[in-house]
């Protein structure tokens, strides 16, 4: 398998092309770290963008939804043309000039035709992956969905073929003539961390905290890009 996705006219940025990445490692890392994605499609002639959860298994991205949801119903007929995005914000970039304020971020855009997952075995694998994406080890530590719950839950599958990542890191890029201005400039790092697990109000006090939760102080360390 190639180590990188092939750029297309739709995955080539028109601005800041130097921030584009197509290597699978970067793309996978962003998708695996992001907790939510946004699924865009056209419904009855109007654009719709929905936040939802996702999980990657190899080169397939699975997207969670409801059986009665718009994208699931549309995909059941003949597949659904979609644009999926996932974004991680790593910092606020404050420049001396208003024009040059920015964000440090890592993002992925996936284009393609999503299909409704109808094979029961694949659907169970996908739902397990969605649970483990929330916290690794969770799928084996909860009741599996019953027939009624499976019937009410839908999953879309989107092959990772037309894919690109975009990364911005580093400090502000002020114009040389602004470097002497008396305004603070720099980066305010942002980081997603896990707090102390809070038990449900009706949880039996004798139920121990699972090891996979006790060991997880933070979700994942932020990666250090230098572009």
KEDO-133753 format. One record per residue: residue in one letter; x, y, z of N, C-alpha, C in turn. Coordinates in steps of 0.05 Angstrom, whole numbers, padded with zeros to 5 digits, always signed. Example, Ala and Ser with C-alpha at 12.3 -4.5 7.8 and 13.67 -1.06 7.14 Angstrom:
<tordrens>
A+00264-00114+00156+00246-00090+00156+00264-00066+00156S+00257-00045+00142+00273-00021+00143+00258+00001+00157
</tordrens>
This chain:
<tordrens>
X+00017-00024+00000+00000+00000+00000+00018+00025+00000X+00010+00045-00016+00025+00070-00016+00025+00083+00012X+00046+00097+00018+00047+00111+00044+00032+00137+00044X+00022+00146+00021+00008+00171+00020-00016+00169+00001X-00035+00186+00006-00059+00188-00012-00051+00206-00035X-00063+00200-00058-00057+00216-00082-00074+00242-00082X-00061+00265-00085-00076+00290-00086-00094+00291-00111X-00117+00304-00108-00135+00308-00130-00140+00338-00131X-00154+00347-00152-00161+00375-00154-00179+00384-00131X-00194+00365-00120-00212+00372-00098-00198+00371-00070X-00175+00358-00069-00160+00357-00043-00135+00374-00043X-00131+00391-00064-00109+00409-00065-00117+00436-00056X-00107+00447-00035-00115+00474-00025-00109+00495-00045X-00125+00515-00046-00119+00539-00063-00102+00559-00049X-00102+00558-00022-00084+00576-00006-00068+00559+00014X-00045+00568+00020-00027+00555+00039-00023+00525+00032X-00015+00521+00007-00011+00493-00002+00011+00479+00013X+00030+00495+00025+00051+00483+00040+00042+00470+00066X+00017+00475+00074+00006+00463+00098-00008+00436+00092X-00010+00429+00067-00024+00404+00060-00007+00380+00065X-00019+00359+00075-00005+00333+00080-00023+00311+00068X-00009+00292+00056-00024+00269+00044-00014+00242+00055X+00006+00242+00072+00016+00217+00082-00005+00204+00101X-00007+00178+00099-00028+00164+00114-00024+00167+00144X+00001+00167+00153+00006+00169+00182-00006+00194+00194X-00002+00217+00180-00013+00242+00190-00043+00241+00190X-00055+00232+00168-00084+00231+00165-00096+00213+00187X-00085+00189+00190-00095+00170+00209-00093+00181+00238X-00071+00194+00244-00067+00204+00271-00088+00225+00278X-00094+00243+00259-00114+00263+00264-00142+00251+00267X-00149+00233+00249-00176+00220+00251-00178+00204+00277X-00157+00191+00286-00158+00175+00310-00159+00192+00335X-00148+00216+00334-00148+00233+00358-00174+00249+00360X-00185+00257+00338-00210+00274+00338-00233+00258+00350X-00248+00270+00367-00271+00257+00380-00297+00259+00364X-00299+00280+00348-00322+00284+00331-00314+00291+00303X-00332+00287+00284-00328+00296+00257-00353+00311+00248X-00351+00324+00225-00375+00337+00213-00380+00325+00185X-00404+00316+00181-00411+00303+00156-00428+00322+00140X-00419+00329+00116-00433+00347+00098-00444+00332+00074X-00469+00338+00067-00482+00326+00043-00504+00344+00034X-00516+00338+00011-00538+00354+00000-00564+00339+00004X-00584+00351+00016-00610+00339+00020-00631+00357+00008X-00645+00346-00012-00666+00360-00026-00656+00388-00036X-00632+00388-00046-00621+00412-00059-00609+00432-00039X-00608+00425-00014-00596+00444+00005-00573+00430+00020X-00552+00445+00027-00530+00433+00041-00536+00429+00070X-00527+00406+00081-00531+00399+00109-00504+00390+00120X-00497+00400+00144-00473+00391+00158-00481+00382+00186X-00474+00357+00192-00482+00345+00218-00457+00337+00234X-00456+00344+00260-00435+00333+00277-00442+00305+00285X-00422+00287+00286-00427+00260+00294-00401+00247+00303X-00402+00221+00311-00378+00207+00319-00369+00189+00297X-00343+00181+00298-00331+00165+00277-00310+00147+00289X-00302+00128+00273-00279+00110+00281-00267+00099+00256X-00241+00096+00256-00226+00086+00233-00218+00057+00238X-00223+00040+00218-00212+00013+00218-00197+00010+00192X-00171+00011+00193-00155+00010+00169-00161+00033+00151X-00169+00028+00126-00175+00049+00107-00204+00054+00103X-00220+00048+00124-00249+00053+00123-00256+00070+00148X-00271+00091+00143-00281+00108+00165-00310+00102+00169X-00317+00095+00194-00345+00089+00201-00357+00113+00216X-00382+00119+00208-00396+00142+00219-00422+00134+00232X-00426+00142+00256-00450+00134+00272-00474+00151+00265X-00497+00138+00265-00522+00153+00260-00547+00137+00268X-00570+00149+00263-00595+00136+00269-00608+00125+00244X-00622+00103+00246-00634+00091+00223-00652+00110+00208X-00665+00128+00223-00683+00147+00210-00670+00173+00202X-00644+00176+00206-00630+00200+00199-00628+00205+00169X-00627+00231+00162-00627+00238+00134-00604+00225+00117X-00579+00227+00126-00558+00215+00110-00560+00184+00108X-00571+00172+00129-00573+00143+00128-00594+00134+00108X-00617+00149+00108-00638+00142+00089-00629+00147+00060X-00614+00168+00056-00604+00175+00029-00584+00154+00020X-00566+00146+00038-00545+00127+00031-00556+00099+00024X-00579+00093+00035-00591+00066+00031-00599+00062+00002X-00606+00083-00012-00615+00081-00039-00592+00074-00058X-00572+00092-00059-00551+00087-00079-00524+00099-00069X-00520+00101-00043-00496+00113-00033-00500+00143-00031X-00484+00156-00015-00487+00185-00010-00461+00199-00014X-00461+00219-00032-00437+00235-00036-00433+00254-00012X-00410+00252+00000-00406+00267+00025-00379+00281+00025X-00377+00301+00043-00352+00313+00050-00350+00312+00081X-00331+00298+00091-00328+00294+00120-00303+00309+00129X-00305+00323+00151-00282+00338+00162-00278+00331+00192X-00253+00331+00201-00247+00329+00229-00225+00349+00235X-00227+00363+00257-00208+00384+00263-00200+00383+00293X-00174+00388+00297-00163+00390+00324-00151+00418+00326X-00157+00432+00347-00146+00459+00352-00124+00457+00373X-00100+00464+00366-00077+00461+00384-00068+00487+00397X-00077+00510+00387-00069+00535+00399-00081+00559+00386X-00082+00581+00402-00091+00607+00392-00066+00623+00385X-00065+00633+00361-00041+00648+00351-00048+00678+00351X-00035+00693+00369-00040+00721+00372-00017+00737+00359X-00023+00753+00339-00003+00769+00325-00005+00798+00334X+00014+00814+00325+00013+00843+00331-00008+00857+00314X-00012+00847+00290-00032+00858+00272-00057+00840+00272X-00080+00853+00272-00105+00838+00272-00107+00818+00249X-00096+00825+00226-00098+00809+00202-00084+00782+00205X-00064+00780+00222-00048+00756+00223-00054+00738+00247X-00076+00743+00261-00084+00725+00282-00093+00699+00269X-00089+00677+00282-00095+00651+00270-00099+00630+00292X-00101+00605+00283-00103+00582+00300-00081+00562+00292X-00070+00548+00311-00054+00524+00304-00074+00501+00304X-00074+00486+00283-00095+00465+00280-00084+00442+00263X-00098+00420+00265-00094+00397+00247-00122+00388+00238X-00125+00385+00212-00151+00378+00201-00149+00358+00179X-00171+00344+00174-00172+00324+00153-00198+00328+00138X-00197+00326+00112-00221+00327+00095-00222+00301+00079X-00245+00288+00080-00249+00263+00065-00272+00266+00046X-00268+00261+00021-00289+00263+00000-00295+00235-00010X-00320+00230-00017-00326+00204-00028-00356+00197-00026X-00362+00172-00032-00390+00162-00031-00392+00143-00007X-00408+00150+00012-00412+00134+00036-00434+00113+00030X-00430+00089+00041-00450+00068+00038-00461+00060+00066X-00485+00052+00065-00498+00042+00090-00487+00014+00096X-00478+00010+00121-00468-00017+00129-00491-00035+00135X-00495-00056+00120-00518-00074+00124-00509-00102+00133X-00484-00109+00129-00475-00135+00138-00473-00134+00168X-00487-00153+00182-00489-00153+00211-00461-00154+00225X-00443-00171+00214-00417-00174+00226-00401-00148+00224X-00402-00136+00200-00387-00110+00196-00399-00089+00214X-00425-00089+00217-00438-00068+00233-00430-00071+00262X-00428-00096+00273-00420-00100+00300-00390-00091+00304X-00373-00097+00284-00345-00089+00286-00344-00058+00287X-00359-00045+00270-00359-00016+00269-00369-00004+00295X-00390-00015+00306-00401-00004+00331-00381-00008+00354X-00367-00031+00354-00346-00035+00374-00323-00015+00371X-00316-00009+00346-00295+00010+00341-00303+00038+00350X-00329+00045+00346-00339+00071+00354-00337+00074+00385X-00343+00052+00399-00341+00053+00428-00312+00055+00437X-00294+00040+00424-00266+00041+00432-00253+00068+00424X-00265+00082+00404-00255+00108+00397-00260+00128+00419X-00282+00124+00434-00288+00141+00457-00267+00137+00479X-00262+00111+00484-00241+00103+00503-00234+00074+00498X-00208+00070+00492-00199+00043+00485-00205+00024+00507X-00218+00002+00500-00225-00019+00520-00254-00018+00528X-00269+00002+00519-00297+00005+00528-00315-00015+00515X-00311-00023+00490-00329-00041+00476-00332-00067+00491X-00310-00076+00504-00311-00102+00518-00321-00099+00547X-00326-00074+00555-00334-00069+00583-00362-00056+00584X-00380-00065+00567-00408-00056+00569-00426-00077+00555X-00452-00074+00559-00470-00093+00547-00471-00088+00517X-00470-00109+00502-00472-00107+00473-00500-00099+00465X-00504-00085+00442-00531-00077+00434-00548-00102+00427X-00573-00100+00435-00592-00122+00429-00604-00117+00401X-00621-00134+00392-00632-00133+00365-00647-00107+00360X-00662-00098+00380-00678-00073+00377-00659-00049+00374X-00638-00049+00390-00619-00026+00389-00603-00027+00363X-00596-00050+00354-00582-00052+00328-00599-00042+00305X-00625-00048+00307-00643-00040+00286-00647-00010+00285X-00644+00003+00308-00648+00032+00310-00622+00048+00304X-00600+00034+00302-00574+00047+00298-00564+00041+00270X-00554+00061+00257-00544+00059+00230-00514+00067+00229X-00500+00056+00211-00471+00062+00208-00465+00066+00178X-00451+00088+00172-00442+00093+00145-00412+00085+00143X-00404+00075+00121-00376+00068+00115-00366+00086+00093X-00343+00098+00097-00331+00116+00077-00302+00108+00073X-00296+00099+00049-00268+00091+00042-00250+00115+00042X-00226+00112+00053-00207+00133+00053-00191+00132+00027X-00200+00147+00007-00187+00147-00019-00180+00176-00027X-00200+00193-00027-00195+00221-00034-00193+00237-00008X-00169+00240+00002-00164+00250+00029-00141+00270+00030X-00144+00290+00047-00121+00308+00052-00122+00318+00080X-00098+00324+00091-00096+00337+00117-00084+00364+00113X-00090+00382+00132-00078+00409+00132-00069+00415+00160X-00045+00425+00163-00033+00430+00190-00021+00458+00191X-00028+00472+00212-00015+00498+00217-00004+00497+00245X+00022+00504+00248+00035+00504+00275+00055+00527+00275X+00066+00532+00299+00085+00553+00302+00073+00580+00311X+00089+00600+00312+00081+00626+00322+00068+00644+00301X+00062+00669+00308+00050+00688+00290+00070+00696+00268X+00059+00704+00245+00076+00713+00223+00068+00742+00217X+00081+00760+00233+00075+00788+00229+00092+00800+00207X+00083+00822+00196+00098+00837+00177+00123+00849+00191X+00146+00850+00177+00170+00860+00190+00166+00888+00202X+00151+00905+00189+00147+00932+00200+00131+00933+00225X+00117+00910+00232+00101+00910+00256+00116+00898+00280X+00140+00888+00276+00154+00873+00297+00161+00891+00321X+00162+00917+00317+00169+00935+00340+00144+00945+00354X+00121+00938+00345+00096+00948+00358+00094+00937+00387X+00084+00953+00406+00083+00945+00434+00059+00927+00441X+00054+00907+00425+00032+00888+00430+00043+00860+00434X+00032+00846+00454+00041+00819+00459+00034+00801+00435X+00053+00784+00428+00048+00765+00406+00059+00738+00415X+00045+00717+00406+00054+00690+00413+00031+00670+00410X+00034+00647+00423+00015+00626+00421+00004+00618+00448X-00022+00614+00450-00034+00603+00474-00041+00574+00468X-00025+00555+00478-00030+00527+00472-00057+00517+00483X-00070+00500+00469-00095+00488+00478-00091+00458+00478X-00103+00445+00498-00099+00416+00500-00125+00403+00512X-00134+00381+00500-00157+00367+00510-00147+00346+00530X-00157+00348+00555-00148+00330+00575-00172+00317+00588X-00168+00294+00600-00189+00279+00615-00188+00287+00644X-00211+00293+00656-00213+00298+00684-00216+00272+00700X-00220+00275+00726-00225+00251+00743-00252+00239+00736X-00253+00213+00730-00279+00200+00724-00299+00205+00747X-00324+00212+00740-00345+00217+00759-00366+00195+00757X-00369+00178+00777-00388+00156+00775-00417+00165+00773X-00433+00149+00760-00462+00154+00758-00474+00154+00786X-00495+00170+00790-00507+00172+00817-00518+00146+00827X-00525+00127+00809-00536+00102+00818-00516+00079+00816X-00491+00085+00811-00470+00064+00809-00465+00051+00836X-00465+00025+00836-00458+00010+00861-00430+00018+00870X-00428+00026+00895-00402+00036+00905-00380+00015+00904X-00388-00011+00902-00369-00032+00901-00357-00037+00873X-00369-00023+00853-00359-00026+00825-00333-00011+00822X-00311-00025+00816-00285-00012+00814-00282+00004+00788X-00265+00023+00789-00259+00039+00765-00242+00021+00746X-00250+00017+00721-00234+00000+00703-00206+00011+00700X-00188-00008+00696-00159+00000+00693-00155+00018+00669X-00170+00014+00647-00166+00031+00623-00175+00059+00628X-00192+00064+00648-00199+00091+00655-00180+00103+00676X-00172+00087+00695-00155+00096+00716-00127+00104+00705X-00119+00091+00684-00092+00096+00673-00092+00120+00654X-00116+00129+00646-00117+00150+00625-00120+00177+00639X-00099+00190+00643-00100+00217+00654-00107+00237+00633X-00095+00233+00609-00101+00250+00586-00108+00232+00563X-00123+00244+00543-00131+00228+00520-00107+00219+00504X-00093+00237+00492-00070+00232+00476-00052+00257+00476X-00026+00254+00475-00009+00277+00474-00011+00291+00446X-00010+00317+00446-00011+00332+00421+00016+00327+00406X+00014+00324+00380+00038+00320+00365+00051+00346+00358X+00076+00346+00353+00091+00371+00348+00098+00374+00319X+00082+00389+00304+00088+00395+00277+00104+00422+00276X+00120+00425+00257+00137+00449+00255+00134+00462+00228X+00110+00465+00219+00106+00479+00193+00090+00504+00198
</tordrens>
